[in-house]
Amino acid sequence: MATIAQLKQQVDRIWVASFQTDLADTLAAHLRHHALAGVQAALETALVEELEAHRQRERQQHCSVALQRSGTYTRRVLTSHGFIPDLHVPKLRGGNAERPWHVLTRYELAMPLLLDQALYLYTLGLSIRDLQEALYVLFGHVLSREAVNRVTRAAQSPMEAWRTQQITDTPPILIVDGVWGQVLFPTGANWTDQSGHERREMRGRDQVILTVMGVWPDGRHQIIHYQAATAEDTDAWADLLAALKRRGLDAAAVQMVVSDGSTGLPAALATHLPTAKQQRCVVHKIRSLERAFCYRDLMTIDPISAEPLTHEAAKRLRRQQLSTEAHTIFEAPTCAEALERLAQFRATWGTREPEVVRLLIKDIDACLTFYQFDHALHPLVRSTNLLERFFREFRTKSDEIGAFPNELSSLVVFHLIVIRDDAKHDRGRTAKTG
């Protein structure tokens, strides 16, 4: 892993080799110097004013020697205009350690706005290394990995508030699913690094984040709860549903739960949402048919081009035909028409792909529950695709990270993506809670 000094040298080499012009660089350095001087003066003035306001409030209650000014100390801070190595922060004779600052957060190396911007880029998919490079190019200073990690940890408090706030508008439809990722857990053993420091041995373990999305009659949909688990079993789903009820979810108001066929879910629903009907995700249902193909009586001629088909091309065409026709069943505007299309499917493929037909018909009623709702909602609630689209963003980030350092880290990143997704689609209620 490159040190900060090595990273600076690498970025400088890339910049000089690829982008830099002497005139632009000299001008940028000149402008940055003058802008940074103004920023430093403004920050130091704001700090003095904040300290004076504190002194005035305290003096109204009591007069204390500790309120007398006692010079300044210097600290380093990264701003949107560059790095200030010697910002002068005023101090008093006493109580400095206990008094919170509002202009600058204590111990942070960067201004809150800059950290928020870094956090936004992080949720877009930039790695911590990418952020370090970008901040160095823009502001002339490398933010340490620990500083960037502190940014994500700062999201823990709003995440906990979001996950415990009361649900006052129970959606009639819930879409549930889980997304898997790797989290590091200590094995109990230790090892010694090259510097002689003793480290805890960590090993990656699969963990799932069980997620619930609500869908309302007007088409609104958003994630309303999530929590980590080690499996998608009955106990895990029961814990999640119990947590939702503690937050105020009205079990009687939930009419349908959409899932991918998780075997542990039905028992949990029977306990916590006994009146809700199940909708099996039709996309997962159709995908599960692929393992049953027998490829009997394959076409030898392409029906469009009239060209001969290879065996692999004929098998691929068979899969496309079956998938398309199966999807057509569930795209029917009414349940009656869907059953008619199912009958046609059986007649067409019953002898050539009997196992596919058998698996499609098995528990078919659970795939048709969505027809009890308004036609406009059908594309949203006949599958778990709404959640799957969101999961793709999390998986991208999870793949980039490799293994989260702990469970909290995985939940925080998940929460940040939830907030960003809600804001992106103007789901104001959730976005504002973070």
C-alpha positions as CSV (number, residue, x, y, z in Angstrom):
1,M,0.0,0.0,0.0
2,A,1.4,3.4,-1.0
3,T,2.3,5.9,1.6
4,I,0.9,9.5,1.4
5,A,4.3,10.7,0.2
6,Q,4.5,8.0,-2.5
7,L,0.9,8.8,-3.5
8,K,1.8,12.5,-4.0
9,Q,4.8,11.6,-6.2
10,Q,2.7,9.2,-8.3
11,V,-0.1,11.8,-8.8
12,D,2.5,14.5,-9.6
13,R,4.1,12.2,-12.2
14,I,0.7,11.4,-13.8
15,W,-0.3,15.1,-13.8
16,V,3.0,16.3,-15.4
17,A,3.0,13.6,-18.0
18,S,-0.6,13.9,-19.0
19,F,-2.2,17.2,-18.3
20,Q,0.0,20.0,-17.0
21,T,1.0,23.2,-18.8
22,D,3.6,25.5,-17.1
23,L,1.4,28.6,-17.6
24,A,-1.8,27.0,-16.3
25,D,0.1,25.5,-13.3
26,T,1.8,28.8,-12.4
27,L,-1.5,30.7,-12.6
28,A,-3.4,28.1,-10.6
29,A,-0.8,28.2,-7.9
30,H,-0.9,32.0,-7.8
31,L,-4.7,32.0,-7.6
32,R,-4.8,29.2,-5.0
33,H,-2.3,31.1,-2.8
34,H,-4.3,34.3,-2.7
35,A,-7.7,32.5,-2.4
36,L,-6.3,30.4,0.5
37,A,-5.0,33.4,2.3
38,G,-8.5,34.9,2.2
39,V,-10.1,31.7,3.3
40,Q,-7.6,31.4,6.3
41,A,-8.4,35.0,7.3
42,A,-12.1,34.4,7.1
43,L,-11.9,31.2,9.1
44,E,-9.8,32.8,11.8
45,T,-12.2,35.7,12.1
46,A,-15.1,33.3,12.3
47,L,-13.4,31.3,15.1
48,V,-12.7,34.5,17.1
49,E,-16.3,35.6,16.7
50,E,-17.6,32.2,17.8
51,L,-15.3,32.3,20.8
52,E,-16.5,35.8,21.7
53,A,-20.1,34.7,21.5
54,H,-19.3,31.9,23.9
55,R,-17.6,34.3,26.3
56,Q,-20.6,36.6,26.3
57,R,-23.0,33.8,27.1
58,E,-20.9,32.5,29.9
59,R,-20.3,36.0,31.4
60,Q,-24.0,36.5,31.8
61,Q,-24.0,33.6,34.2
62,H,-20.7,34.0,36.0
63,C,-17.4,35.7,35.7
64,S,-14.5,33.4,35.5
65,V,-10.7,33.6,34.9
66,A,-11.1,30.7,32.6
67,L,-13.0,32.9,30.2
68,Q,-10.0,35.2,29.6
69,R,-8.3,34.9,26.2
70,S,-5.0,33.0,26.2
71,G,-3.5,33.4,22.7
72,T,-3.9,30.8,19.9
73,Y,-2.8,27.4,18.8
74,T,-2.3,26.2,15.3
75,R,-4.0,23.3,13.5
76,R,-4.0,22.0,10.0
77,V,-7.2,21.9,7.9
78,L,-8.1,21.0,4.4
79,T,-10.6,23.4,2.7
80,S,-12.3,23.6,-0.7
81,H,-9.6,26.1,-1.7
82,G,-6.6,24.1,-0.5
83,F,-4.6,23.0,2.6
84,I,-4.0,25.4,5.5
85,P,-1.0,24.2,7.5
86,D,-1.2,26.8,10.3
87,L,-4.7,28.0,11.0
88,H,-4.6,30.1,14.2
89,V,-7.4,28.9,16.6
90,P,-8.1,31.2,19.6
91,K,-8.2,29.6,23.1
92,L,-9.2,30.5,26.6
93,R,-7.4,30.0,29.9
94,G,-9.6,27.0,30.7
95,G,-12.3,24.8,29.3
96,N,-10.9,24.5,25.8
97,A,-11.1,20.7,25.7
98,E,-14.8,20.6,26.7
99,R,-16.1,23.4,24.5
100,P,-17.4,22.2,21.1
101,W,-16.6,24.2,18.0
102,H,-19.2,24.8,15.3
103,V,-17.1,26.5,12.6
104,L,-14.7,23.6,12.6
105,T,-15.3,20.1,14.0
106,R,-12.7,19.2,16.6
107,Y,-9.9,16.8,15.4
108,E,-11.1,16.7,11.8
109,L,-8.5,17.5,9.2
110,A,-11.0,18.7,6.7
111,M,-13.9,21.1,6.6
112,P,-17.3,19.4,7.0
113,L,-18.5,20.5,3.5
114,L,-15.4,18.9,1.9
115,L,-15.9,15.7,3.9
116,D,-19.6,15.6,2.8
117,Q,-18.4,16.0,-0.9
118,A,-15.9,13.2,-0.4
119,L,-18.6,11.0,1.1
120,Y,-20.8,11.7,-1.9
121,L,-18.1,10.7,-4.3
122,Y,-17.4,7.6,-2.2
123,T,-21.1,6.4,-2.5
124,L,-20.8,7.0,-6.3
125,G,-18.2,4.2,-6.4
126,L,-14.8,6.0,-5.9
127,S,-12.5,4.0,-3.7
128,I,-10.6,5.6,-0.8
129,R,-7.5,5.6,-3.0
130,D,-9.4,7.3,-5.8
131,L,-10.6,10.0,-3.2
132,Q,-7.0,10.5,-2.0
133,E,-5.8,11.1,-5.6
134,A,-8.7,13.4,-6.4
135,L,-8.4,15.5,-3.3
136,Y,-4.6,15.9,-3.9
137,V,-5.2,17.1,-7.5
138,L,-7.9,19.5,-6.5
139,F,-6.6,20.8,-3.2
140,G,-2.9,20.0,-3.1
141,H,-3.1,17.7,0.0
142,V,-3.7,14.0,0.5
143,L,-6.4,13.2,3.0
144,S,-5.4,10.1,5.0
145,R,-7.3,6.8,4.7
146,E,-8.3,7.2,8.4
147,A,-9.8,10.6,7.8
148,V,-11.9,9.3,4.9
149,N,-12.9,6.3,7.1
150,R,-14.0,8.7,9.8
151,V,-16.3,10.3,7.2
152,T,-18.2,7.0,6.8
153,R,-18.4,6.4,10.5
154,A,-19.9,9.8,11.0
155,A,-23.0,8.5,9.1
156,Q,-23.6,5.9,11.9
157,S,-25.7,8.2,14.1
158,P,-28.2,9.3,11.3
159,M,-28.3,5.7,10.2
160,E,-29.4,4.5,13.6
161,A,-32.0,7.4,13.8
162,W,-33.3,6.4,10.4
163,R,-33.6,2.7,11.3
164,T,-35.5,3.4,14.5
165,Q,-37.9,6.2,13.4
166,Q,-41.6,5.4,13.6
167,I,-43.5,4.1,10.5
168,T,-46.6,6.2,10.3
169,D,-47.8,5.2,6.8
170,T,-47.8,1.4,6.4
171,P,-47.5,0.4,2.8
172,P,-49.9,-2.3,1.6
173,I,-47.2,-4.1,-0.3
174,L,-43.8,-5.1,0.9
175,I,-40.9,-6.3,-1.4
176,V,-38.3,-8.3,0.6
177,D,-34.9,-9.7,-0.4
178,G,-31.4,-9.9,0.8
179,V,-28.0,-8.8,-0.7
180,W,-24.8,-10.7,0.3
181,G,-21.4,-9.3,0.9
182,Q,-18.1,-10.2,2.7
183,V,-17.4,-8.9,6.2
184,L,-14.2,-9.4,8.2
185,F,-14.5,-11.0,11.6
186,P,-11.6,-11.8,14.1
187,T,-10.6,-15.5,14.1
188,G,-9.2,-15.2,17.7
189,A,-5.6,-15.7,16.5
190,N,-2.9,-13.0,16.2
191,W,-0.1,-12.4,13.8
192,T,3.0,-10.1,13.6
193,D,3.5,-7.6,10.7
194,Q,6.7,-6.5,9.1
195,S,7.1,-3.7,11.7
196,G,6.8,-6.1,14.6
197,H,3.3,-5.0,15.6
198,E,0.9,-7.7,16.7
199,R,-2.3,-7.7,14.7
200,R,-5.6,-9.6,15.0
201,E,-6.2,-12.2,12.3
202,M,-9.3,-11.4,10.4
203,R,-11.2,-13.6,8.0
204,G,-14.0,-12.8,5.5
205,R,-17.4,-14.2,6.2
206,D,-20.5,-14.0,4.1
207,Q,-23.3,-11.8,5.5
208,V,-26.6,-10.8,4.1
209,I,-28.4,-7.5,4.5
210,L,-32.1,-8.3,4.6
211,T,-34.1,-5.4,3.1
212,V,-37.7,-4.3,3.0
213,M,-39.1,-1.9,0.4
214,G,-42.6,-0.5,0.7
215,V,-45.0,0.1,-2.2
216,W,-48.0,2.4,-1.9
217,P,-51.2,2.4,-4.1
218,D,-50.0,5.6,-5.9
219,G,-46.8,3.9,-7.1
220,R,-44.5,5.4,-4.5
221,H,-41.8,3.0,-3.4
222,Q,-38.9,3.2,-1.0
223,I,-36.8,1.1,1.3
224,I,-38.2,1.3,4.8
225,H,-36.0,-1.1,6.8
226,Y,-32.9,-3.3,6.6
227,Q,-30.7,-5.2,8.9
228,A,-27.7,-7.6,8.8
229,A,-28.0,-11.4,9.2
230,T,-26.0,-14.5,8.7
231,A,-28.7,-16.3,6.7
232,E,-32.0,-15.9,5.0
233,D,-33.7,-18.3,7.4
234,T,-36.9,-18.1,9.4
235,D,-35.3,-16.6,12.5
236,A,-33.6,-13.8,10.5
237,W,-36.8,-12.9,8.7
238,A,-38.8,-13.1,12.0
239,D,-36.3,-10.7,13.6
240,L,-36.7,-8.3,10.7
241,L,-40.5,-8.3,10.7
242,A,-40.6,-7.9,14.5
243,A,-38.3,-4.9,14.2
244,L,-40.7,-3.4,11.6
245,K,-43.7,-3.9,14.0
246,R,-41.8,-2.3,16.8
247,R,-41.3,0.7,14.6
248,G,-45.1,1.0,14.1
249,L,-45.8,-1.1,11.0
250,D,-49.5,-2.1,11.0
251,A,-49.5,-5.8,10.3
252,A,-53.1,-5.8,9.4
253,A,-52.5,-3.2,6.7
254,V,-50.0,-5.3,4.8
255,Q,-51.8,-7.1,2.0
256,M,-49.0,-8.7,0.0
257,V,-45.3,-9.6,0.4
258,V,-43.2,-10.0,-2.7
259,S,-40.2,-12.3,-2.4
260,D,-37.8,-14.5,-4.5
261,G,-39.0,-17.7,-2.9
262,S,-36.8,-17.7,0.3
263,T,-37.7,-20.9,2.2
264,G,-37.4,-19.2,5.6
265,L,-39.9,-16.4,4.9
266,P,-43.3,-18.2,4.9
267,A,-43.0,-19.3,8.5
268,A,-41.9,-15.8,9.6
269,L,-44.9,-14.2,7.7
270,A,-47.3,-16.7,9.3
271,T,-46.2,-15.4,12.7
272,H,-45.9,-11.6,12.1
273,L,-48.0,-10.9,9.0
274,P,-50.6,-13.6,9.0
275,T,-53.1,-11.8,6.8
276,A,-50.6,-10.9,4.0
277,K,-50.6,-13.0,0.8
278,Q,-47.4,-14.0,-0.9
279,Q,-46.3,-13.0,-4.4
280,R,-43.5,-15.1,-5.8
281,C,-41.1,-13.1,-7.9
282,V,-41.9,-14.0,-11.5
283,V,-38.4,-13.2,-12.8
284,H,-36.8,-15.6,-10.3
285,K,-39.5,-18.2,-11.2
286,I,-38.6,-18.0,-14.9
287,R,-34.9,-18.1,-14.2
288,S,-35.3,-21.2,-12.2
289,L,-36.7,-23.0,-15.3
290,E,-33.3,-23.0,-17.0
291,R,-32.0,-25.9,-15.0
292,A,-34.9,-28.1,-16.4
293,F,-34.3,-27.7,-20.1
294,C,-34.0,-30.9,-22.0
295,Y,-33.7,-29.3,-25.5
296,R,-35.9,-31.9,-27.2
297,D,-36.7,-31.4,-30.9
298,L,-34.5,-28.3,-31.4
299,M,-34.9,-26.2,-34.5
300,T,-32.4,-26.7,-37.2
301,I,-33.2,-23.6,-39.3
302,D,-33.3,-20.0,-38.0
303,P,-37.0,-18.9,-38.4
304,I,-35.9,-15.3,-39.3
305,S,-32.8,-15.7,-41.5
306,A,-33.6,-19.2,-42.8
307,E,-30.0,-20.1,-42.2
308,P,-28.9,-23.4,-40.6
309,L,-28.5,-23.3,-36.8
310,T,-25.6,-24.8,-34.9
311,H,-26.5,-27.0,-31.9
312,E,-25.4,-24.2,-29.5
313,A,-27.3,-21.6,-31.4
314,A,-30.4,-23.8,-31.5
315,K,-30.2,-24.3,-27.7
316,R,-29.8,-20.5,-27.2
317,L,-32.9,-19.9,-29.4
318,R,-34.9,-22.4,-27.3
319,R,-34.0,-20.6,-24.1
320,Q,-34.9,-17.2,-25.6
321,Q,-38.3,-18.5,-26.9
322,L,-39.2,-20.1,-23.6
323,S,-38.2,-17.1,-21.5
324,T,-40.0,-14.7,-23.7
325,E,-43.2,-16.7,-23.8
326,A,-43.1,-17.3,-20.0
327,H,-42.7,-13.6,-19.3
328,T,-45.6,-12.9,-21.6
329,I,-47.9,-14.9,-19.3
330,F,-47.3,-12.5,-16.4
331,E,-47.5,-9.4,-18.6
332,A,-51.2,-10.2,-19.4
333,P,-53.5,-7.4,-18.2
334,T,-55.8,-9.7,-16.3
335,C,-55.4,-13.0,-14.3
336,A,-57.9,-14.7,-16.7
337,E,-55.8,-13.8,-19.7
338,A,-52.6,-14.9,-17.9
339,L,-54.2,-18.3,-17.3
340,E,-55.1,-18.5,-21.0
341,R,-51.5,-17.8,-22.0
342,L,-50.3,-20.4,-19.5
343,A,-52.6,-23.0,-21.1
344,Q,-51.1,-22.0,-24.5
345,F,-47.6,-22.4,-23.1
346,R,-48.5,-25.9,-21.9
347,A,-49.9,-26.9,-25.3
348,T,-46.8,-25.5,-27.1
349,W,-44.1,-26.9,-24.9
350,G,-45.7,-29.8,-23.0
351,T,-44.1,-32.6,-25.1
352,R,-40.8,-30.8,-25.9
353,E,-40.0,-29.4,-22.5
354,P,-42.2,-31.2,-20.0
355,E,-40.1,-30.5,-16.9
356,V,-40.1,-26.8,-17.7
357,V,-43.9,-26.8,-18.0
358,R,-44.2,-28.8,-14.7
359,L,-41.9,-26.3,-12.8
360,L,-43.8,-23.3,-14.2
361,I,-47.2,-24.7,-13.2
362,K,-46.0,-25.7,-9.7
363,D,-47.3,-23.2,-7.2
364,I,-48.4,-20.9,-10.0
365,D,-51.0,-19.3,-7.8
366,A,-48.3,-17.6,-5.7
367,C,-47.0,-15.9,-8.9
368,L,-50.4,-14.5,-9.7
369,T,-51.3,-12.7,-6.5
370,F,-50.3,-9.3,-7.9
371,Y,-53.4,-9.4,-10.1
372,Q,-55.4,-8.4,-7.0
373,F,-54.0,-4.9,-7.3
374,D,-54.4,-2.1,-9.7
375,H,-53.0,-2.7,-13.2
376,A,-50.7,0.3,-12.9
377,L,-48.9,-1.5,-10.0
378,H,-48.3,-4.8,-11.8
379,P,-44.8,-4.0,-13.3
380,L,-43.7,-2.8,-9.8
381,V,-44.9,-5.7,-7.7
382,R,-44.9,-8.9,-9.7
383,S,-41.1,-9.2,-9.1
384,T,-38.3,-8.1,-6.8
385,N,-36.7,-6.0,-9.6
386,L,-37.2,-2.8,-7.7
387,L,-34.9,-4.1,-5.0
388,E,-32.5,-5.8,-7.4
389,R,-31.8,-2.5,-9.2
390,F,-30.9,-1.0,-5.8
391,F,-28.8,-4.0,-4.9
392,R,-26.7,-3.6,-8.0
393,E,-25.3,-0.3,-6.7
394,F,-24.5,-1.8,-3.3
395,R,-22.8,-4.8,-5.0
396,T,-20.7,-2.5,-7.1
397,K,-19.4,-0.8,-3.9
398,S,-19.1,-4.1,-2.1
399,D,-17.0,-5.5,-5.0
400,E,-14.7,-2.5,-4.9
401,I,-14.2,-2.7,-1.2
402,G,-13.7,-6.5,-1.2
403,A,-14.5,-7.2,2.4
404,F,-16.0,-4.7,4.8
405,P,-13.8,-4.2,7.9
406,N,-16.9,-4.9,10.2
407,E,-20.6,-5.3,10.1
408,L,-21.2,-1.6,11.0
409,S,-19.2,-0.5,8.0
410,S,-21.3,-2.6,5.6
411,L,-24.5,-1.1,7.1
412,V,-23.3,2.5,6.9
413,V,-22.3,2.1,3.3
414,F,-25.7,0.5,2.6
415,H,-27.4,3.4,4.3
416,L,-25.5,6.0,2.4
417,I,-26.6,4.4,-0.9
418,V,-30.2,4.2,0.4
419,I,-30.2,8.0,1.1
420,R,-28.5,8.8,-2.2
421,D,-31.0,6.6,-4.1
422,D,-34.0,8.2,-2.4
423,A,-32.7,11.7,-3.1
424,K,-31.9,10.8,-6.7
425,H,-35.5,9.8,-7.2
426,D,-36.9,12.7,-5.1
427,R,-38.3,10.5,-2.3
428,G,-38.0,13.4,0.1
429,R,-39.2,11.8,3.3
430,T,-36.4,9.3,3.6
431,A,-33.7,11.5,2.1
432,K,-34.2,14.1,4.7
433,T,-33.8,11.7,7.6
434,G,-30.2,11.1,6.9
